[in-house]
Amino acid sequence: MKVTIEHSFCPYCDEVTELYFRIINTILFSGNEAELRESMRQLEKKTPLDEYFTYGYGARHLAP
């Protein structure tokens, strides 16, 4: 699985920095696309992910 981070990270508050590293760890520990999608859904339920980050798979974003 190829992962691309398209933008640099600007740590403007502690909450965003923590969330960024949770996202990176979620990506790194996912073994395949299905696992990554499920892990990101779980992260979205537990954190304010959509308030700070845009994420997806090319043209197919994870969020509905």
C-alpha positions in Angstrom: 0.0 0.0 0.0 1.4 3.4 -1.0 0.8 6.3 1.3 1.2 9.9 0.2 1.1 12.9 2.5 0.5 15.8 0.2 0.8 18.8 2.5 3.3 19.9 5.2 2.1 20.0 8.8 1.9 23.3 10.8 1.7 22.5 14.5 -0.4 25.5 15.6 -1.9 23.9 18.7 -1.3 20.9 20.9 -4.6 19.2 19.9 -3.8 19.3 16.2 -0.3 18.0 16.8 -1.6 15.0 18.8 -4.2 14.3 16.3 -1.7 14.5 13.4 0.5 11.9 15.0 -2.5 9.6 15.7 -3.4 9.8 12.0 0.2 9.0 11.0 0.3 6.0 13.4 -3.1 4.8 12.1 -1.7 4.9 8.6 1.5 3.2 9.5 -0.1 0.3 11.5 -2.7 -0.4 8.8 -1.9 -3.5 6.7 -4.3 -2.9 3.8 -6.8 -0.4 2.5 -9.8 -2.0 4.3 -8.0 -1.9 7.6 -7.0 1.7 7.0 -10.5 2.8 6.1 -12.0 1.1 9.3 -9.2 2.6 11.5 -9.9 6.1 10.1 -13.6 5.7 10.7 -12.9 4.7 14.3 -10.5 7.7 14.7 -13.2 10.0 13.2 -15.7 8.8 15.9 -13.3 9.4 18.7 -11.7 12.7 17.7 -12.6 16.0 15.9 -10.7 14.8 12.8 -12.9 16.6 10.3 -12.4 20.0 12.1 -8.7 20.0 11.3 -7.9 17.6 8.4 -9.0 16.7 4.9 -8.3 13.1 4.1 -9.1 10.4 1.5 -8.1 8.0 -1.1 -7.5 10.0 -4.3 -10.9 11.0 -5.6 -12.7 8.6 -3.2 -12.7 10.3 0.2 -13.4 8.3 3.4 -16.1 10.6 4.7 -19.5 10.1 3.1 
